[in-house]
Amino acid sequence: MRSRLAGARYKHVLGVARMGEKLARRHGLSMQAARTAGMLHDLAREWTADDLLAYAREHRIAISEIEAAAPVLLHAAVGADIARREFGVMDEDVLAAIATHTVAVPGMSPLQKVVFLADSFEPSRTFAGRASLEAAAMRSLDEGMLACVKASMEYLLARGVPIAPQTLEVYNDLVRLHGQTS
């Protein structure tokens, strides 16, 4: 990974792998699966929009309207495909965790939640509230998801960026199951 990514991105990937392991240990999940998904989650993050779109088309990866408008979002699905093709990852949960680390989707497995959360608040992320998101996720993956998805939606709304429909669905599902956040 070091040879594929710029220094700051490589540091982030290491942070996601380590945070993923920490969350996996806390919640009784495979630390190896979390580490693998964390290390590989940003394989295509530094690609250009044109390269992501071309790869997705060539490898028949579905492109949603939101991904067509913001191709950077495709780096998750493209990265999962590269993890399978080039790195030999066959664990479907690891591949799904890579594919869903950017946009939350309904029905995420515990491993998918771990990687989404680790990507959201690994230690090199320096925003107000990072520690409280980590604390919520250490208490409960769903509590962490609710807090992170809410924070993400607030961030996007403040910048006038559309929110993916599946993210809204995840938020609504979590609120229904676990109550509203403040």
KEMARPA-481171 format. One record per residue (C-alpha): x, y, z; residue number from 1; residue in one letter. Coordinates in Angstrom, 3 decimals. Example, Ala and Ser with C-alpha at 12.3 -4.5 7.8 and 13.67 -1.06 7.14 Angstrom:
2
x:12.300; y:-4.500; z:7.800; sero:1; kolke:A;
x:13.670; y:-1.060; z:7.140; sero:2; kolke:S;
//
This chain:
182
x:0.000; y:0.000; z:0.000; sero:1; kolke:M;
x:2.849; y:2.344; z:0.744; sero:2; kolke:R;
x:3.883; y:2.318; z:-2.933; sero:3; kolke:S;
x:0.303; y:2.922; z:-4.135; sero:4; kolke:R;
x:-0.629; y:5.872; z:-1.918; sero:5; kolke:L;
x:0.712; y:9.309; z:-1.048; sero:6; kolke:A;
x:2.135; y:9.699; z:2.458; sero:7; kolke:G;
x:-0.936; y:11.302; z:4.067; sero:8; kolke:A;
x:-3.297; y:8.750; z:2.504; sero:9; kolke:R;
x:-1.051; y:5.895; z:3.631; sero:10; kolke:Y;
x:-1.078; y:7.292; z:7.190; sero:11; kolke:K;
x:-4.886; y:7.446; z:7.011; sero:12; kolke:H;
x:-5.106; y:3.842; z:5.796; sero:13; kolke:V;
x:-2.916; y:2.682; z:8.681; sero:14; kolke:L;
x:-5.130; y:4.655; z:11.063; sero:15; kolke:G;
x:-8.275; y:3.021; z:9.674; sero:16; kolke:V;
x:-6.709; y:-0.445; z:9.953; sero:17; kolke:A;
x:-5.682; y:0.173; z:13.569; sero:18; kolke:R;
x:-9.000; y:1.764; z:14.548; sero:19; kolke:M;
x:-10.815; y:-1.067; z:12.792; sero:20; kolke:G;
x:-8.861; y:-3.581; z:14.866; sero:21; kolke:E;
x:-9.672; y:-1.662; z:18.054; sero:22; kolke:K;
x:-13.398; y:-1.593; z:17.266; sero:23; kolke:L;
x:-13.378; y:-5.243; z:16.171; sero:24; kolke:A;
x:-11.686; y:-6.299; z:19.413; sero:25; kolke:R;
x:-14.195; y:-4.291; z:21.467; sero:26; kolke:R;
x:-17.196; y:-5.802; z:19.680; sero:27; kolke:H;
x:-15.955; y:-9.392; z:19.320; sero:28; kolke:G;
x:-15.299; y:-9.342; z:15.578; sero:29; kolke:L;
x:-12.388; y:-10.568; z:13.473; sero:30; kolke:S;
x:-9.502; y:-8.167; z:13.971; sero:31; kolke:M;
x:-7.797; y:-9.603; z:10.876; sero:32; kolke:Q;
x:-10.827; y:-8.909; z:8.683; sero:33; kolke:A;
x:-11.084; y:-5.355; z:10.050; sero:34; kolke:A;
x:-7.352; y:-4.773; z:9.508; sero:35; kolke:R;
x:-7.496; y:-6.143; z:5.941; sero:36; kolke:T;
x:-10.508; y:-4.032; z:4.977; sero:37; kolke:A;
x:-8.958; y:-0.979; z:6.627; sero:38; kolke:G;
x:-5.666; y:-1.386; z:4.782; sero:39; kolke:M;
x:-7.363; y:-1.840; z:1.399; sero:40; kolke:L;
x:-10.343; y:0.527; z:1.705; sero:41; kolke:H;
x:-8.744; y:3.459; z:-0.143; sero:42; kolke:D;
x:-6.991; y:1.555; z:-2.952; sero:43; kolke:L;
x:-8.589; y:3.815; z:-5.585; sero:44; kolke:A;
x:-9.088; y:7.001; z:-3.530; sero:45; kolke:R;
x:-6.373; y:8.930; z:-5.338; sero:46; kolke:E;
x:-7.661; y:8.071; z:-8.818; sero:47; kolke:W;
x:-9.124; y:10.740; z:-11.058; sero:48; kolke:T;
x:-12.858; y:10.907; z:-11.691; sero:49; kolke:A;
x:-12.291; y:9.799; z:-15.292; sero:50; kolke:D;
x:-10.230; y:6.791; z:-14.201; sero:51; kolke:D;
x:-12.849; y:5.727; z:-11.650; sero:52; kolke:L;
x:-15.671; y:6.015; z:-14.192; sero:53; kolke:L;
x:-13.668; y:4.160; z:-16.857; sero:54; kolke:A;
x:-12.767; y:1.329; z:-14.458; sero:55; kolke:Y;
x:-16.360; y:1.019; z:-13.273; sero:56; kolke:A;
x:-17.649; y:0.831; z:-16.833; sero:57; kolke:R;
x:-14.960; y:-1.635; z:-17.935; sero:58; kolke:E;
x:-15.612; y:-3.938; z:-14.968; sero:59; kolke:H;
x:-19.400; y:-3.515; z:-15.029; sero:60; kolke:R;
x:-19.632; y:-1.838; z:-11.633; sero:61; kolke:I;
x:-22.983; y:-0.077; z:-11.316; sero:62; kolke:A;
x:-22.784; y:3.714; z:-11.247; sero:63; kolke:I;
x:-25.556; y:5.474; z:-9.316; sero:64; kolke:S;
x:-26.757; y:8.979; z:-10.121; sero:65; kolke:E;
x:-24.899; y:10.317; z:-7.091; sero:66; kolke:I;
x:-21.704; y:8.516; z:-8.144; sero:67; kolke:E;
x:-22.047; y:9.867; z:-11.686; sero:68; kolke:A;
x:-22.314; y:13.377; z:-10.211; sero:69; kolke:A;
x:-19.487; y:12.768; z:-7.700; sero:70; kolke:A;
x:-17.257; y:10.003; z:-9.135; sero:71; kolke:P;
x:-14.939; y:10.083; z:-6.109; sero:72; kolke:V;
x:-17.611; y:8.014; z:-4.364; sero:73; kolke:L;
x:-16.851; y:5.179; z:-6.803; sero:74; kolke:L;
x:-13.460; y:4.657; z:-5.163; sero:75; kolke:H;
x:-15.150; y:2.367; z:-2.616; sero:76; kolke:A;
x:-16.679; y:-0.063; z:-5.137; sero:77; kolke:A;
x:-13.634; y:0.136; z:-7.403; sero:78; kolke:V;
x:-11.366; y:-0.514; z:-4.406; sero:79; kolke:G;
x:-13.369; y:-3.606; z:-3.459; sero:80; kolke:A;
x:-13.046; y:-4.906; z:-7.010; sero:81; kolke:D;
x:-9.274; y:-4.301; z:-6.987; sero:82; kolke:I;
x:-8.991; y:-5.991; z:-3.581; sero:83; kolke:A;
x:-10.618; y:-9.073; z:-5.083; sero:84; kolke:R;
x:-8.816; y:-9.054; z:-8.449; sero:85; kolke:R;
x:-5.316; y:-7.928; z:-7.454; sero:86; kolke:E;
x:-5.024; y:-8.806; z:-3.769; sero:87; kolke:F;
x:-6.985; y:-12.059; z:-3.831; sero:88; kolke:G;
x:-9.467; y:-11.056; z:-1.136; sero:89; kolke:V;
x:-12.327; y:-13.551; z:-1.283; sero:90; kolke:M;
x:-14.059; y:-12.806; z:2.026; sero:91; kolke:D;
x:-17.360; y:-11.264; z:0.916; sero:92; kolke:E;
x:-17.767; y:-9.354; z:4.186; sero:93; kolke:D;
x:-14.319; y:-7.753; z:3.806; sero:94; kolke:V;
x:-15.154; y:-6.810; z:0.207; sero:95; kolke:L;
x:-18.530; y:-5.414; z:1.280; sero:96; kolke:A;
x:-16.834; y:-3.408; z:4.060; sero:97; kolke:A;
x:-14.494; y:-1.837; z:1.493; sero:98; kolke:I;
x:-17.373; y:-1.161; z:-0.899; sero:99; kolke:A;
x:-19.523; y:0.562; z:1.740; sero:100; kolke:T;
x:-16.938; y:2.527; z:3.712; sero:101; kolke:H;
x:-17.900; y:5.862; z:2.141; sero:102; kolke:T;
x:-21.698; y:5.794; z:1.878; sero:103; kolke:V;
x:-23.621; y:3.933; z:4.574; sero:104; kolke:A;
x:-26.240; y:1.509; z:3.286; sero:105; kolke:V;
x:-29.112; y:-0.285; z:5.008; sero:106; kolke:P;
x:-28.366; y:-3.719; z:6.439; sero:107; kolke:G;
x:-24.631; y:-3.254; z:6.980; sero:108; kolke:M;
x:-22.861; y:-6.130; z:8.723; sero:109; kolke:S;
x:-20.931; y:-5.450; z:11.931; sero:110; kolke:P;
x:-17.663; y:-5.505; z:9.936; sero:111; kolke:L;
x:-19.042; y:-3.008; z:7.424; sero:112; kolke:Q;
x:-19.998; y:-0.733; z:10.316; sero:113; kolke:K;
x:-16.525; y:-1.089; z:11.857; sero:114; kolke:V;
x:-14.774; y:0.001; z:8.649; sero:115; kolke:V;
x:-17.244; y:2.848; z:7.995; sero:116; kolke:F;
x:-16.740; y:4.079; z:11.561; sero:117; kolke:L;
x:-12.956; y:3.640; z:11.552; sero:118; kolke:A;
x:-12.754; y:5.637; z:8.322; sero:119; kolke:D;
x:-14.892; y:8.358; z:9.871; sero:120; kolke:S;
x:-12.815; y:9.037; z:12.973; sero:121; kolke:F;
x:-9.402; y:7.374; z:12.844; sero:122; kolke:E;
x:-6.888; y:9.489; z:14.794; sero:123; kolke:P;
x:-5.456; y:11.464; z:11.863; sero:124; kolke:S;
x:-8.925; y:12.972; z:11.360; sero:125; kolke:R;
x:-8.829; y:16.254; z:13.249; sero:126; kolke:T;
x:-12.318; y:17.692; z:13.575; sero:127; kolke:F;
x:-14.312; y:18.821; z:16.581; sero:128; kolke:A;
x:-16.257; y:15.898; z:17.990; sero:129; kolke:G;
x:-14.000; y:13.126; z:16.679; sero:130; kolke:R;
x:-13.416; y:11.693; z:20.158; sero:131; kolke:A;
x:-17.130; y:11.660; z:20.975; sero:132; kolke:S;
x:-17.846; y:9.702; z:17.780; sero:133; kolke:L;
x:-15.195; y:7.152; z:18.735; sero:134; kolke:E;
x:-16.611; y:6.889; z:22.269; sero:135; kolke:A;
x:-20.115; y:6.270; z:20.890; sero:136; kolke:A;
x:-18.800; y:3.529; z:18.584; sero:137; kolke:A;
x:-16.911; y:1.879; z:21.431; sero:138; kolke:M;
x:-20.175; y:1.676; z:23.387; sero:139; kolke:R;
x:-22.202; y:0.317; z:20.460; sero:140; kolke:S;
x:-21.675; y:0.012; z:16.711; sero:141; kolke:L;
x:-25.218; y:1.253; z:16.083; sero:142; kolke:D;
x:-24.786; y:4.201; z:18.454; sero:143; kolke:E;
x:-21.581; y:5.047; z:16.616; sero:144; kolke:G;
x:-23.280; y:4.682; z:13.235; sero:145; kolke:M;
x:-26.128; y:6.961; z:14.275; sero:146; kolke:L;
x:-23.710; y:9.614; z:15.545; sero:147; kolke:A;
x:-21.420; y:9.377; z:12.487; sero:148; kolke:C;
x:-24.207; y:9.352; z:9.915; sero:149; kolke:V;
x:-25.843; y:12.323; z:11.616; sero:150; kolke:K;
x:-22.534; y:14.223; z:11.699; sero:151; kolke:A;
x:-21.900; y:13.369; z:8.045; sero:152; kolke:S;
x:-25.344; y:14.566; z:6.982; sero:153; kolke:M;
x:-24.894; y:17.824; z:8.909; sero:154; kolke:E;
x:-21.510; y:18.334; z:7.223; sero:155; kolke:Y;
x:-22.974; y:17.708; z:3.753; sero:156; kolke:L;
x:-26.035; y:19.898; z:4.356; sero:157; kolke:L;
x:-23.850; y:22.781; z:5.561; sero:158; kolke:A;
x:-21.988; y:22.594; z:2.243; sero:159; kolke:R;
x:-25.047; y:22.153; z:0.041; sero:160; kolke:G;
x:-24.010; y:18.637; z:-1.000; sero:161; kolke:V;
x:-26.810; y:16.137; z:-1.720; sero:162; kolke:P;
x:-27.157; y:13.244; z:0.698; sero:163; kolke:I;
x:-27.292; y:9.764; z:-0.808; sero:164; kolke:A;
x:-30.777; y:8.235; z:-0.430; sero:165; kolke:P;
x:-29.324; y:5.120; z:1.200; sero:166; kolke:Q;
x:-27.655; y:7.297; z:3.851; sero:167; kolke:T;
x:-31.006; y:8.849; z:4.723; sero:168; kolke:L;
x:-32.496; y:5.360; z:4.910; sero:169; kolke:E;
x:-29.729; y:4.202; z:7.263; sero:170; kolke:V;
x:-30.247; y:7.248; z:9.470; sero:171; kolke:Y;
x:-34.014; y:6.733; z:9.611; sero:172; kolke:N;
x:-33.573; y:3.014; z:10.384; sero:173; kolke:D;
x:-31.130; y:3.768; z:13.211; sero:174; kolke:L;
x:-33.396; y:6.447; z:14.681; sero:175; kolke:V;
x:-36.348; y:4.017; z:14.570; sero:176; kolke:R;
x:-34.304; y:1.299; z:16.278; sero:177; kolke:L;
x:-32.290; y:3.319; z:18.764; sero:178; kolke:H;
x:-33.981; y:6.651; z:19.276; sero:179; kolke:G;
x:-33.127; y:10.140; z:18.241; sero:180; kolke:Q;
x:-29.805; y:11.833; z:18.909; sero:181; kolke:T;
x:-29.498; y:15.280; z:20.386; sero:182; kolke:S;
//
